[in-house]
Each structure stands twice: as C-alpha cells, then as structure tokens.
Amino acid sequence: MTKVKERKSMRDEVLYGLTGPQKSLPSKYFYDERGSKIFDEITELEEYYPTRTERDILKQNVEEIGCHLGDEVILIEPGSGSSDKTRILLKGLNNIAGYIPIDISGEYLFSVASELQKAFPEITIEPLQADYTHSINLPDSLPEGRKVVFFPGSTIGNFKRDTVDRFLAVVADIVGREGAFLIGVDLKKEVEVLLAAYNDSKGVTAAFNRNILRHINRELGTDFDPDLFDHKAIWNEEESRIEMHLVCKEDHEVVVNGTCISFRKGECIHTENSHKYTLEEFGEIVSPWFEVKKVWTDEKDWFSLQYLEP
Ligand code: AVI
C-alpha cells in the first residue's frame, strides 16, 4: 500500500519555505505557462545537453527499446507535457496499444492528447489530469496490456531522496509484477559541463529561475521584484547535485499572506536541486523496487535511458 502524502496549498508551501533557516521554494512552481515556455527554450540551448542527448538515445535505439517493452504495451507517462519524446516511441514502434499521458495542466494535456490521437488512430490515448507526485489512479477502462511507465528528462533528478522513494513505490504499484519502467537519468560528468548547462550564456536559465517569483506574485498576490535577485547555479559535490539559488541584491521585505519576510543582501533562496547519478548509484537507489535490465547511453556517457523491471 502506497502512503499518499497530504497536499499543502501553494501559500502554505511558500510560507514554509521562506520562513525556514535556509529560505527555499518548491521547484514545481517554476512551471506556470511562462515558465514552461522558458523551459522549452532551455531545452534548445547549446549548453543544455540533456534533452537533445536523450532524444538521440531514443532515436538511435528505438527498435531495441521496443523489443524490451514487449507486446501490447500500455505506455503511462507522468508529467507528459508536450509528449515530445514519447512521439519517438509512438512513431517508431508498432507494439504500443495504449498511451496514458498524465499532467497537472488539463488544457494543454487534452489538446496534446487529441492531436496525438489524430496522428496515431490505432493507439488508444487516454489523458489523465493529475498531480502524479501524490498518487496515480489509472482509469478502469484501460485496454489490456503490459503497463510500462515512461519517465524521460531526468526529472527524477529534481526529487529529494524521500520523494524518489515514494515515486518509485507509486510506479512499482502501477506497473505490477509484469510491467516495466523506462526512465531517463542524467549522469555525473565534468563539473564545467554541468555548470554551463545551468548557467547558460544567454541568461535563459536565469529568467527561468526568476520566473518562480513572478508565478508566486500572480497566484498569491505578493510583490516580489524578480530584478532584486541574481541567478546562481552551483555544483554541490557532497550531495552530487546542481543547485539553483536566487541571490538577494539588496535588503528588502516582502509580505506573504500577512507575514513580513526580510531578505538581506547576499542571502539566497534555494529553488532547485538537479541530482546527477552514476549508473551504480542509480541501480542501488531503485533496487528495493526494480532491477536495471538494460542501459542505453550516448557516446560521452552523459545521459542514460534505463529499462527496469520489478
Ligand atoms: C526538468 N528538469 C529535469 C530540469 C533539470 O535539468 O533539472 C530543470 C532545469 N532547471 C534548470 N534547467 C533545467
């Protein structure tokens, strides 16, 4: 039985994060409409290698991936967004019977799903609007088949360790004994490459980082001035992760739901972690639920696509 975490409101989460000893904000609040568009721009940047590398891995190995997935596959994708990488599988394979894209943003989800349904009429496409970080209740009306969860993009790298464990338990629950898990995992590499990917020369990642404050202003009626914060991305060797922070440029105060929060010059708001793993570390993390059966990487071993079975 998977324990379902209770949902907190954005206001509670923001207040909780900004009143702790190290100010922080949940990285999921990067993604309003503007933030999602800026993220799409990030994925096109020369310095941001994960997206194009994973896409190439998928394209180059699509047939072999298909053999591992088996027959009559029901592909389930939490946080599907534009379903961009999934199209490579839907196009390149003939063993996908159903596709369940899951996303919190309903309008976008339904429009992507209907476009996909037109492009792939032979596949049953059933979009599910849900926040997959809490739990996933699949519709009863699914076609018969082998359930495979597809989770590309190394989004797992943005999860804290307890969230990783909870998510793996949810995925194991969904796919059952006969299913599988296909996941993209970014790998440890030279620090310069990592820093460049999160500190791009055009300042797109900086705009993405600051957008979290605009999003909060709009939703909570706060008055953050994003220009009073600098973007900072650092490598934390001990935790093996890139951290993004917003560094306050001058002393000021912001009222959040009646609570006055003071910011001092030089003080940071921690906005995101992006963990990078070795293949061994990742295998160890998933081992209570899954066994890694196959790993595809690029020629520099920068990114991995991993096929796991319970
Ligand atoms: C979505 N996620 C995997 C991205 C990453 O690389 O951690 C988010 C991101 N943050 C800054 N650039 C991209």
py3Dmol code that shows the C-alpha trace and the ligand (Angstrom):
import py3Dmol

protein = """\
ATOM      1  CA  MET A   1       0.000   0.000   0.000  1.00  0.00           C
ATOM      2  CA  THR A   2       1.465   3.389  -1.011  1.00  0.00           C
ATOM      3  CA  LYS A   3       1.113   6.137   1.540  1.00  0.00           C
ATOM      4  CA  VAL A   4      -0.399   9.240  -0.040  1.00  0.00           C
ATOM      5  CA  LYS A   5       1.249  12.494   1.046  1.00  0.00           C
ATOM      6  CA  GLU A   6      -1.201  15.185   2.106  1.00  0.00           C
ATOM      7  CA  ARG A   7      -1.372  18.160  -0.252  1.00  0.00           C
ATOM      8  CA  LYS A   8      -0.403  21.571   1.022  1.00  0.00           C
ATOM      9  CA  SER A   9      -1.550  24.776  -0.640  1.00  0.00           C
ATOM     10  CA  MET A  10       0.901  26.945  -2.577  1.00  0.00           C
ATOM     11  CA  ARG A  11       0.567  29.613   0.134  1.00  0.00           C
ATOM     12  CA  ASP A  12       1.496  27.141   2.879  1.00  0.00           C
ATOM     13  CA  GLU A  13       4.414  25.741   0.887  1.00  0.00           C
ATOM     14  CA  VAL A  14       5.780  29.206   0.034  1.00  0.00           C
ATOM     15  CA  LEU A  15       5.465  30.432   3.618  1.00  0.00           C
ATOM     16  CA  TYR A  16       7.021  27.256   4.963  1.00  0.00           C
ATOM     17  CA  GLY A  17       9.951  27.549   2.548  1.00  0.00           C
ATOM     18  CA  LEU A  18      10.615  31.241   3.178  1.00  0.00           C
ATOM     19  CA  THR A  19      10.471  31.077   6.971  1.00  0.00           C
ATOM     20  CA  GLY A  20      12.947  28.216   7.438  1.00  0.00           C
ATOM     21  CA  PRO A  21      16.637  28.716   8.367  1.00  0.00           C
ATOM     22  CA  GLN A  22      17.603  28.315   4.672  1.00  0.00           C
ATOM     23  CA  LYS A  23      15.000  30.037   2.538  1.00  0.00           C
ATOM     24  CA  SER A  24      13.706  27.785  -0.246  1.00  0.00           C
ATOM     25  CA  LEU A  25      10.856  27.459  -2.748  1.00  0.00           C
ATOM     26  CA  PRO A  26       9.477  24.252  -4.338  1.00  0.00           C
ATOM     27  CA  SER A  27      10.865  23.933  -7.867  1.00  0.00           C
ATOM     28  CA  LYS A  28       7.461  22.810  -9.217  1.00  0.00           C
ATOM     29  CA  TYR A  29       6.461  26.494  -9.062  1.00  0.00           C
ATOM     30  CA  PHE A  30       8.811  27.293 -11.964  1.00  0.00           C
ATOM     31  CA  TYR A  31       6.185  25.872 -14.269  1.00  0.00           C
ATOM     32  CA  ASP A  32       3.395  28.304 -14.979  1.00  0.00           C
ATOM     33  CA  GLU A  33       2.667  28.961 -18.670  1.00  0.00           C
ATOM     34  CA  ARG A  34       5.607  31.367 -18.999  1.00  0.00           C
ATOM     35  CA  GLY A  35       7.923  29.068 -17.027  1.00  0.00           C
ATOM     36  CA  SER A  36       7.035  26.089 -19.233  1.00  0.00           C
ATOM     37  CA  LYS A  37       7.822  28.165 -22.321  1.00  0.00           C
ATOM     38  CA  ILE A  38      11.160  29.288 -20.855  1.00  0.00           C
ATOM     39  CA  PHE A  39      11.937  25.667 -20.009  1.00  0.00           C
ATOM     40  CA  ASP A  40      11.267  24.733 -23.649  1.00  0.00           C
ATOM     41  CA  GLU A  41      13.800  27.425 -24.619  1.00  0.00           C
ATOM     42  CA  ILE A  42      16.319  25.915 -22.179  1.00  0.00           C
ATOM     43  CA  THR A  43      15.972  22.552 -23.894  1.00  0.00           C
ATOM     44  CA  GLU A  44      17.065  24.155 -27.184  1.00  0.00           C
ATOM     45  CA  LEU A  45      20.215  25.741 -25.738  1.00  0.00           C
ATOM     46  CA  GLU A  46      23.620  24.564 -26.898  1.00  0.00           C
ATOM     47  CA  GLU A  47      24.844  24.283 -23.287  1.00  0.00           C
ATOM     48  CA  TYR A  48      21.798  22.307 -22.074  1.00  0.00           C
ATOM     49  CA  TYR A  49      22.780  18.826 -23.290  1.00  0.00           C
ATOM     50  CA  PRO A  50      20.169  16.555 -21.536  1.00  0.00           C
ATOM     51  CA  THR A  51      17.206  16.999 -23.911  1.00  0.00           C
ATOM     52  CA  ARG A  52      18.978  16.529 -27.225  1.00  0.00           C
ATOM     53  CA  THR A  53      21.154  13.724 -25.834  1.00  0.00           C
ATOM     54  CA  GLU A  54      18.165  11.762 -24.540  1.00  0.00           C
ATOM     55  CA  ARG A  55      16.269  12.339 -27.787  1.00  0.00           C
ATOM     56  CA  ASP A  56      19.240  10.958 -29.754  1.00  0.00           C
ATOM     57  CA  ILE A  57      19.472   7.919 -27.470  1.00  0.00           C
ATOM     58  CA  LEU A  58      15.770   7.221 -28.036  1.00  0.00           C
ATOM     59  CA  LYS A  59      16.028   7.627 -31.808  1.00  0.00           C
ATOM     60  CA  GLN A  60      19.129   5.505 -32.163  1.00  0.00           C
ATOM     61  CA  ASN A  61      17.812   2.638 -30.051  1.00  0.00           C
ATOM     62  CA  VAL A  62      14.084   2.698 -30.685  1.00  0.00           C
ATOM     63  CA  GLU A  63      13.935  -0.811 -32.132  1.00  0.00           C
ATOM     64  CA  GLU A  64      15.866  -2.388 -29.303  1.00  0.00           C
ATOM     65  CA  ILE A  65      13.778  -0.448 -26.772  1.00  0.00           C
ATOM     66  CA  GLY A  66      10.667  -1.864 -28.472  1.00  0.00           C
ATOM     67  CA  CYS A  67      11.963  -5.425 -28.044  1.00  0.00           C
ATOM     68  CA  HIS A  68      12.387  -4.864 -24.303  1.00  0.00           C
ATOM     69  CA  LEU A  69       8.923  -3.354 -23.909  1.00  0.00           C
ATOM     70  CA  GLY A  70       7.236  -6.460 -25.323  1.00  0.00           C
ATOM     71  CA  ASP A  71       3.776  -6.787 -26.939  1.00  0.00           C
ATOM     72  CA  GLU A  72       0.569  -4.861 -26.321  1.00  0.00           C
ATOM     73  CA  VAL A  73       2.236  -2.132 -24.302  1.00  0.00           C
ATOM     74  CA  ILE A  74       0.253   0.429 -22.320  1.00  0.00           C
ATOM     75  CA  LEU A  75       2.626   3.370 -22.023  1.00  0.00           C
ATOM     76  CA  ILE A  76       1.999   5.607 -18.992  1.00  0.00           C
ATOM     77  CA  GLU A  77       3.803   8.933 -18.809  1.00  0.00           C
ATOM     78  CA  PRO A  78       3.686  11.010 -15.613  1.00  0.00           C
ATOM     79  CA  GLY A  79       4.302  14.735 -16.288  1.00  0.00           C
ATOM     80  CA  SER A  80       3.872  14.222 -20.025  1.00  0.00           C
ATOM     81  CA  GLY A  81       3.836  17.940 -21.066  1.00  0.00           C
ATOM     82  CA  SER A  82       4.253  18.095 -24.835  1.00  0.00           C
ATOM     83  CA  SER A  83       4.795  14.281 -25.054  1.00  0.00           C
ATOM     84  CA  ASP A  84       7.686  15.256 -27.276  1.00  0.00           C
ATOM     85  CA  LYS A  85       9.999  12.295 -26.628  1.00  0.00           C
ATOM     86  CA  THR A  86       7.097   9.854 -26.493  1.00  0.00           C
ATOM     87  CA  ARG A  87       6.355  10.633 -30.136  1.00  0.00           C
ATOM     88  CA  ILE A  88       9.651   8.915 -30.996  1.00  0.00           C
ATOM     89  CA  LEU A  89       8.317   5.707 -29.393  1.00  0.00           C
ATOM     90  CA  LEU A  90       4.789   6.012 -30.792  1.00  0.00           C
ATOM     91  CA  LYS A  91       6.175   6.600 -34.275  1.00  0.00           C
ATOM     92  CA  GLY A  92       8.983   4.036 -34.198  1.00  0.00           C
ATOM     93  CA  LEU A  93       7.180   1.105 -32.541  1.00  0.00           C
ATOM     94  CA  ASN A  94       4.187  -0.996 -33.519  1.00  0.00           C
ATOM     95  CA  ASN A  95       3.663  -2.651 -30.133  1.00  0.00           C
ATOM     96  CA  ILE A  96       2.082   0.305 -28.291  1.00  0.00           C
ATOM     97  CA  ALA A  97      -1.620  -0.428 -27.715  1.00  0.00           C
ATOM     98  CA  GLY A  98      -2.367   2.440 -25.360  1.00  0.00           C
ATOM     99  CA  TYR A  99      -0.866   5.702 -24.157  1.00  0.00           C
ATOM    100  CA  ILE A 100      -1.856   7.439 -20.904  1.00  0.00           C
ATOM    101  CA  PRO A 101      -0.285  10.901 -20.678  1.00  0.00           C
ATOM    102  CA  ILE A 102      -0.608  12.326 -17.144  1.00  0.00           C
ATOM    103  CA  ASP A 103      -0.253  16.020 -16.435  1.00  0.00           C
ATOM    104  CA  ILE A 104      -1.473  18.581 -13.948  1.00  0.00           C
ATOM    105  CA  SER A 105      -2.200  21.168 -16.637  1.00  0.00           C
ATOM    106  CA  GLY A 106      -5.507  19.907 -18.091  1.00  0.00           C
ATOM    107  CA  GLU A 107      -5.997  22.188 -21.066  1.00  0.00           C
ATOM    108  CA  TYR A 108      -2.560  21.506 -22.512  1.00  0.00           C
ATOM    109  CA  LEU A 109      -2.816  17.780 -21.730  1.00  0.00           C
ATOM    110  CA  PHE A 110      -6.139  17.373 -23.556  1.00  0.00           C
ATOM    111  CA  SER A 111      -5.035  19.344 -26.609  1.00  0.00           C
ATOM    112  CA  VAL A 112      -1.771  17.354 -26.929  1.00  0.00           C
ATOM    113  CA  ALA A 113      -3.721  14.095 -26.457  1.00  0.00           C
ATOM    114  CA  SER A 114      -6.276  14.898 -29.142  1.00  0.00           C
ATOM    115  CA  GLU A 115      -3.538  15.890 -31.574  1.00  0.00           C
ATOM    116  CA  LEU A 116      -1.735  12.596 -30.820  1.00  0.00           C
ATOM    117  CA  GLN A 117      -4.959  10.619 -31.242  1.00  0.00           C
ATOM    118  CA  LYS A 118      -5.299  12.041 -34.758  1.00  0.00           C
ATOM    119  CA  ALA A 119      -1.681  11.219 -35.584  1.00  0.00           C
ATOM    120  CA  PHE A 120      -1.894   7.685 -34.117  1.00  0.00           C
ATOM    121  CA  PRO A 121      -5.513   6.488 -34.592  1.00  0.00           C
ATOM    122  CA  GLU A 122      -4.592   2.838 -33.914  1.00  0.00           C
ATOM    123  CA  ILE A 123      -3.391   3.644 -30.355  1.00  0.00           C
ATOM    124  CA  THR A 124      -5.902   4.176 -27.519  1.00  0.00           C
ATOM    125  CA  ILE A 125      -4.951   7.505 -25.955  1.00  0.00           C
ATOM    126  CA  GLU A 126      -6.498   8.308 -22.573  1.00  0.00           C
ATOM    127  CA  PRO A 127      -5.204  11.522 -20.965  1.00  0.00           C
ATOM    128  CA  LEU A 128      -5.331  11.731 -17.174  1.00  0.00           C
ATOM    129  CA  GLN A 129      -5.252  15.082 -15.394  1.00  0.00           C
ATOM    130  CA  ALA A 130      -3.489  14.513 -12.072  1.00  0.00           C
ATOM    131  CA  ASP A 131      -0.584  15.573  -9.874  1.00  0.00           C
ATOM    132  CA  TYR A 132       1.460  12.401 -10.217  1.00  0.00           C
ATOM    133  CA  THR A 133       3.759  13.306  -7.302  1.00  0.00           C
ATOM    134  CA  HIS A 134       0.955  12.418  -4.911  1.00  0.00           C
ATOM    135  CA  SER A 135      -0.580   9.253  -6.353  1.00  0.00           C
ATOM    136  CA  ILE A 136      -1.798   7.888  -9.677  1.00  0.00           C
ATOM    137  CA  ASN A 137      -5.249   6.341 -10.093  1.00  0.00           C
ATOM    138  CA  LEU A 138      -5.424   4.852 -13.568  1.00  0.00           C
ATOM    139  CA  PRO A 139      -8.817   4.746 -15.316  1.00  0.00           C
ATOM    140  CA  ASP A 140     -10.622   1.360 -15.115  1.00  0.00           C
ATOM    141  CA  SER A 141     -11.266   1.428 -18.844  1.00  0.00           C
ATOM    142  CA  LEU A 142      -7.643   0.762 -19.889  1.00  0.00           C
ATOM    143  CA  PRO A 143      -7.060  -1.681 -22.742  1.00  0.00           C
ATOM    144  CA  GLU A 144      -5.388  -4.982 -21.814  1.00  0.00           C
ATOM    145  CA  GLY A 145      -1.623  -4.917 -21.994  1.00  0.00           C
ATOM    146  CA  ARG A 146       1.754  -4.655 -20.297  1.00  0.00           C
ATOM    147  CA  LYS A 147       1.983  -1.485 -18.250  1.00  0.00           C
ATOM    148  CA  VAL A 148       5.190   0.455 -18.824  1.00  0.00           C
ATOM    149  CA  VAL A 149       5.828   3.778 -17.112  1.00  0.00           C
ATOM    150  CA  PHE A 150       7.912   6.170 -19.241  1.00  0.00           C
ATOM    151  CA  PHE A 151       9.605   8.983 -17.296  1.00  0.00           C
ATOM    152  CA  PRO A 152      12.111  10.789 -19.531  1.00  0.00           C
ATOM    153  CA  GLY A 153      14.035  14.042 -18.969  1.00  0.00           C
ATOM    154  CA  SER A 154      15.804  13.083 -15.732  1.00  0.00           C
ATOM    155  CA  THR A 155      13.027  14.768 -13.792  1.00  0.00           C
ATOM    156  CA  ILE A 156      13.810  12.215 -11.081  1.00  0.00           C
ATOM    157  CA  GLY A 157      16.982  14.267 -10.517  1.00  0.00           C
ATOM    158  CA  ASN A 158      14.823  17.133  -9.227  1.00  0.00           C
ATOM    159  CA  PHE A 159      13.322  14.973  -6.469  1.00  0.00           C
ATOM    160  CA  LYS A 160      14.606  14.805  -2.908  1.00  0.00           C
ATOM    161  CA  ARG A 161      15.550  11.332  -1.749  1.00  0.00           C
ATOM    162  CA  ASP A 162      12.298  10.682   0.149  1.00  0.00           C
ATOM    163  CA  THR A 163      10.292  11.799  -2.898  1.00  0.00           C
ATOM    164  CA  VAL A 164      12.353   9.483  -5.127  1.00  0.00           C
ATOM    165  CA  ASP A 165      11.472   6.550  -2.872  1.00  0.00           C
ATOM    166  CA  ARG A 166       7.795   7.486  -2.761  1.00  0.00           C
ATOM    167  CA  PHE A 167       7.689   7.892  -6.539  1.00  0.00           C
ATOM    168  CA  LEU A 168       9.409   4.545  -7.172  1.00  0.00           C
ATOM    169  CA  ALA A 169       6.867   2.872  -4.876  1.00  0.00           C
ATOM    170  CA  VAL A 170       3.998   4.515  -6.825  1.00  0.00           C
ATOM    171  CA  VAL A 171       5.489   3.364 -10.161  1.00  0.00           C
ATOM    172  CA  ALA A 172       6.044  -0.188  -8.863  1.00  0.00           C
ATOM    173  CA  ASP A 173       2.434  -0.242  -7.707  1.00  0.00           C
ATOM    174  CA  ILE A 174       1.134   0.870 -11.112  1.00  0.00           C
ATOM    175  CA  VAL A 175       3.141  -1.475 -13.322  1.00  0.00           C
ATOM    176  CA  GLY A 176       2.654  -4.554 -11.104  1.00  0.00           C
ATOM    177  CA  ARG A 177       4.774  -7.731 -11.337  1.00  0.00           C
ATOM    178  CA  GLU A 178       4.595  -7.957 -15.134  1.00  0.00           C
ATOM    179  CA  GLY A 179       5.264  -4.336 -16.085  1.00  0.00           C
ATOM    180  CA  ALA A 180       8.373  -2.225 -16.585  1.00  0.00           C
ATOM    181  CA  PHE A 181       9.821   1.247 -16.082  1.00  0.00           C
ATOM    182  CA  LEU A 182      11.687   3.211 -18.780  1.00  0.00           C
ATOM    183  CA  ILE A 183      13.432   6.213 -17.278  1.00  0.00           C
ATOM    184  CA  GLY A 184      15.879   8.933 -18.355  1.00  0.00           C
ATOM    185  CA  VAL A 185      18.650   9.618 -15.840  1.00  0.00           C
ATOM    186  CA  ASP A 186      21.293  12.319 -16.163  1.00  0.00           C
ATOM    187  CA  LEU A 187      24.781  11.126 -15.235  1.00  0.00           C
ATOM    188  CA  LYS A 188      27.709  12.611 -13.311  1.00  0.00           C
ATOM    189  CA  LYS A 189      30.247  14.334 -15.544  1.00  0.00           C
ATOM    190  CA  GLU A 190      32.817  17.166 -15.630  1.00  0.00           C
ATOM    191  CA  VAL A 191      31.655  19.991 -13.386  1.00  0.00           C
ATOM    192  CA  GLU A 192      32.324  22.596 -16.133  1.00  0.00           C
ATOM    193  CA  VAL A 193      29.798  20.895 -18.416  1.00  0.00           C
ATOM    194  CA  LEU A 194      27.199  20.839 -15.647  1.00  0.00           C
ATOM    195  CA  LEU A 195      27.756  24.453 -14.621  1.00  0.00           C
ATOM    196  CA  ALA A 196      27.480  25.661 -18.216  1.00  0.00           C
ATOM    197  CA  ALA A 197      24.179  23.768 -18.632  1.00  0.00           C
ATOM    198  CA  TYR A 198      22.622  25.601 -15.675  1.00  0.00           C
ATOM    199  CA  ASN A 199      24.384  28.968 -16.204  1.00  0.00           C
ATOM    200  CA  ASP A 200      23.791  29.467 -19.925  1.00  0.00           C
ATOM    201  CA  SER A 201      25.346  32.427 -21.686  1.00  0.00           C
ATOM    202  CA  LYS A 202      22.010  33.807 -22.954  1.00  0.00           C
ATOM    203  CA  GLY A 203      20.552  34.048 -19.443  1.00  0.00           C
ATOM    204  CA  VAL A 204      17.568  31.816 -20.251  1.00  0.00           C
ATOM    205  CA  THR A 205      18.061  29.723 -17.096  1.00  0.00           C
ATOM    206  CA  ALA A 206      18.342  32.945 -15.082  1.00  0.00           C
ATOM    207  CA  ALA A 207      14.942  34.054 -16.447  1.00  0.00           C
ATOM    208  CA  PHE A 208      13.526  30.594 -15.648  1.00  0.00           C
ATOM    209  CA  ASN A 209      14.815  30.840 -12.068  1.00  0.00           C
ATOM    210  CA  ARG A 210      13.405  34.356 -11.520  1.00  0.00           C
ATOM    211  CA  ASN A 211      10.062  33.335 -13.021  1.00  0.00           C
ATOM    212  CA  ILE A 212       9.265  31.411  -9.840  1.00  0.00           C
ATOM    213  CA  LEU A 213       8.799  34.798  -8.123  1.00  0.00           C
ATOM    214  CA  ARG A 214       6.511  36.113 -10.888  1.00  0.00           C
ATOM    215  CA  HIS A 215       4.420  32.956 -10.649  1.00  0.00           C
ATOM    216  CA  ILE A 216       4.107  33.345  -6.873  1.00  0.00           C
ATOM    217  CA  ASN A 217       3.226  37.055  -7.276  1.00  0.00           C
ATOM    218  CA  ARG A 218       0.406  36.170  -9.637  1.00  0.00           C
ATOM    219  CA  GLU A 219      -1.005  33.310  -7.583  1.00  0.00           C
ATOM    220  CA  LEU A 220      -0.591  34.743  -4.096  1.00  0.00           C
ATOM    221  CA  GLY A 221      -0.783  38.494  -4.794  1.00  0.00           C
ATOM    222  CA  THR A 222       2.730  39.047  -3.390  1.00  0.00           C
ATOM    223  CA  ASP A 223       5.055  41.801  -4.545  1.00  0.00           C
ATOM    224  CA  PHE A 224       8.410  40.120  -5.203  1.00  0.00           C
ATOM    225  CA  ASP A 225      10.657  42.141  -7.513  1.00  0.00           C
ATOM    226  CA  PRO A 226      12.486  39.467  -9.571  1.00  0.00           C
ATOM    227  CA  ASP A 227      15.090  42.090 -10.550  1.00  0.00           C
ATOM    228  CA  LEU A 228      16.223  42.267  -6.922  1.00  0.00           C
ATOM    229  CA  PHE A 229      17.576  38.709  -7.266  1.00  0.00           C
ATOM    230  CA  ASP A 230      20.510  37.251  -9.197  1.00  0.00           C
ATOM    231  CA  HIS A 231      20.525  33.726 -10.611  1.00  0.00           C
ATOM    232  CA  LYS A 232      23.150  31.378  -9.188  1.00  0.00           C
ATOM    233  CA  ALA A 233      23.818  27.739 -10.080  1.00  0.00           C
ATOM    234  CA  ILE A 234      26.454  25.789  -8.161  1.00  0.00           C
ATOM    235  CA  TRP A 235      27.711  22.218  -8.014  1.00  0.00           C
ATOM    236  CA  ASN A 236      27.297  20.614  -4.573  1.00  0.00           C
ATOM    237  CA  GLU A 237      29.856  17.806  -4.643  1.00  0.00           C
ATOM    238  CA  GLU A 238      28.788  16.228  -1.369  1.00  0.00           C
ATOM    239  CA  GLU A 239      25.161  15.890  -2.489  1.00  0.00           C
ATOM    240  CA  SER A 240      26.151  15.279  -6.134  1.00  0.00           C
ATOM    241  CA  ARG A 241      23.757  17.882  -7.444  1.00  0.00           C
ATOM    242  CA  ILE A 242      23.447  21.186  -9.228  1.00  0.00           C
ATOM    243  CA  GLU A 243      21.659  23.684  -7.002  1.00  0.00           C
ATOM    244  CA  MET A 244      19.886  26.771  -8.249  1.00  0.00           C
ATOM    245  CA  HIS A 245      19.528  29.768  -5.975  1.00  0.00           C
ATOM    246  CA  LEU A 246      18.196  33.312  -6.184  1.00  0.00           C
ATOM    247  CA  VAL A 247      20.639  35.698  -4.516  1.00  0.00           C
ATOM    248  CA  CYS A 248      19.178  38.833  -2.979  1.00  0.00           C
ATOM    249  CA  LYS A 249      20.869  42.013  -4.288  1.00  0.00           C
ATOM    250  CA  GLU A 250      19.727  44.408  -1.533  1.00  0.00           C
ATOM    251  CA  ASP A 251      17.997  44.348   1.843  1.00  0.00           C
ATOM    252  CA  HIS A 252      14.230  44.425   1.483  1.00  0.00           C
ATOM    253  CA  GLU A 253      10.996  42.922   2.763  1.00  0.00           C
ATOM    254  CA  VAL A 254       8.118  41.097   1.109  1.00  0.00           C
ATOM    255  CA  VAL A 255       4.731  40.376   2.695  1.00  0.00           C
ATOM    256  CA  VAL A 256       3.371  36.872   2.079  1.00  0.00           C
ATOM    257  CA  ASN A 257      -0.174  36.359   3.315  1.00  0.00           C
ATOM    258  CA  GLY A 258       0.250  38.868   6.159  1.00  0.00           C
ATOM    259  CA  THR A 259       3.706  37.586   7.165  1.00  0.00           C
ATOM    260  CA  CYS A 260       6.581  40.000   6.550  1.00  0.00           C
ATOM    261  CA  ILE A 261       9.674  38.197   5.231  1.00  0.00           C
ATOM    262  CA  SER A 262      13.036  40.004   5.410  1.00  0.00           C
ATOM    263  CA  PHE A 263      15.673  39.469   2.745  1.00  0.00           C
ATOM    264  CA  ARG A 264      19.260  40.529   3.383  1.00  0.00           C
ATOM    265  CA  LYS A 265      21.757  41.425   0.659  1.00  0.00           C
ATOM    266  CA  GLY A 266      23.647  38.243  -0.331  1.00  0.00           C
ATOM    267  CA  GLU A 267      21.044  35.915   1.155  1.00  0.00           C
ATOM    268  CA  CYS A 268      19.893  33.008  -1.066  1.00  0.00           C
ATOM    269  CA  ILE A 269      16.563  31.360  -1.813  1.00  0.00           C
ATOM    270  CA  HIS A 270      17.257  27.735  -2.777  1.00  0.00           C
ATOM    271  CA  THR A 271      14.957  26.997  -5.734  1.00  0.00           C
ATOM    272  CA  GLU A 272      16.062  23.696  -7.285  1.00  0.00           C
ATOM    273  CA  ASN A 273      18.199  20.581  -6.986  1.00  0.00           C
ATOM    274  CA  SER A 274      19.211  18.569 -10.018  1.00  0.00           C
ATOM    275  CA  HIS A 275      20.907  15.382  -8.842  1.00  0.00           C
ATOM    276  CA  LYS A 276      23.375  13.608 -11.109  1.00  0.00           C
ATOM    277  CA  TYR A 277      23.971   9.910 -10.593  1.00  0.00           C
ATOM    278  CA  THR A 278      26.460   7.244 -11.559  1.00  0.00           C
ATOM    279  CA  LEU A 279      24.914   4.098 -13.040  1.00  0.00           C
ATOM    280  CA  GLU A 280      25.882   2.200  -9.866  1.00  0.00           C
ATOM    281  CA  GLU A 281      24.281   4.780  -7.559  1.00  0.00           C
ATOM    282  CA  PHE A 282      21.052   4.780  -9.518  1.00  0.00           C
ATOM    283  CA  GLY A 283      20.897   0.976  -9.608  1.00  0.00           C
ATOM    284  CA  GLU A 284      21.292   0.981  -5.832  1.00  0.00           C
ATOM    285  CA  ILE A 285      18.528   3.563  -5.323  1.00  0.00           C
ATOM    286  CA  VAL A 286      15.947   1.655  -7.375  1.00  0.00           C
ATOM    287  CA  SER A 287      16.953  -1.765  -6.022  1.00  0.00           C
ATOM    288  CA  PRO A 288      14.177  -2.107  -3.383  1.00  0.00           C
ATOM    289  CA  TRP A 289      11.602  -1.984  -6.232  1.00  0.00           C
ATOM    290  CA  PHE A 290      13.344  -2.574  -9.562  1.00  0.00           C
ATOM    291  CA  GLU A 291      16.249  -4.278 -11.255  1.00  0.00           C
ATOM    292  CA  VAL A 292      18.064  -2.415 -14.041  1.00  0.00           C
ATOM    293  CA  LYS A 293      17.898  -4.730 -17.063  1.00  0.00           C
ATOM    294  CA  LYS A 294      19.345  -2.515 -19.802  1.00  0.00           C
ATOM    295  CA  VAL A 295      21.036   0.882 -20.051  1.00  0.00           C
ATOM    296  CA  TRP A 296      21.485   2.948 -23.219  1.00  0.00           C
ATOM    297  CA  THR A 297      23.844   5.932 -23.155  1.00  0.00           C
ATOM    298  CA  ASP A 298      25.371   8.411 -25.607  1.00  0.00           C
ATOM    299  CA  GLU A 299      28.996   8.140 -26.688  1.00  0.00           C
ATOM    300  CA  LYS A 300      30.173  10.567 -23.973  1.00  0.00           C
ATOM    301  CA  ASP A 301      28.191   8.725 -21.261  1.00  0.00           C
ATOM    302  CA  TRP A 302      26.497  11.981 -20.300  1.00  0.00           C
ATOM    303  CA  PHE A 303      22.928  10.709 -20.155  1.00  0.00           C
ATOM    304  CA  SER A 304      21.255   7.335 -19.715  1.00  0.00           C
ATOM    305  CA  LEU A 305      17.968   5.742 -20.666  1.00  0.00           C
ATOM    306  CA  GLN A 306      17.319   2.807 -18.360  1.00  0.00           C
ATOM    307  CA  TYR A 307      14.959  -0.140 -18.694  1.00  0.00           C
ATOM    308  CA  LEU A 308      13.896  -1.520 -15.308  1.00  0.00           C
ATOM    309  CA  GLU A 309      11.780  -4.489 -14.286  1.00  0.00           C
ATOM    310  CA  PRO A 310      10.252  -5.265 -10.881  1.00  0.00           C
TER     311      PRO A 310
END
"""
ligand_1 = """\
13
AVI
C 13.141 19.361 -15.580
N 14.499 19.145 -15.064
C 14.966 17.807 -15.346
C 15.459 20.206 -15.439
C 16.863 19.876 -14.890
O 17.792 19.840 -15.678
O 16.997 19.622 -13.696
C 15.014 21.559 -14.932
C 16.010 22.650 -15.213
N 16.450 23.516 -14.339
C 17.298 24.337 -14.924
N 17.467 23.981 -16.159
C 16.644 22.914 -16.382
"""
view = py3Dmol.view(width=600, height=400)
view.addModel(protein, "pdb")
view.setStyle({"model": 0}, {"cartoon": {"style": "trace"}})
view.addModel(ligand_1, "xyz")
view.setStyle({"model": 1}, {"stick": {}})
view.zoomTo()
view.show()
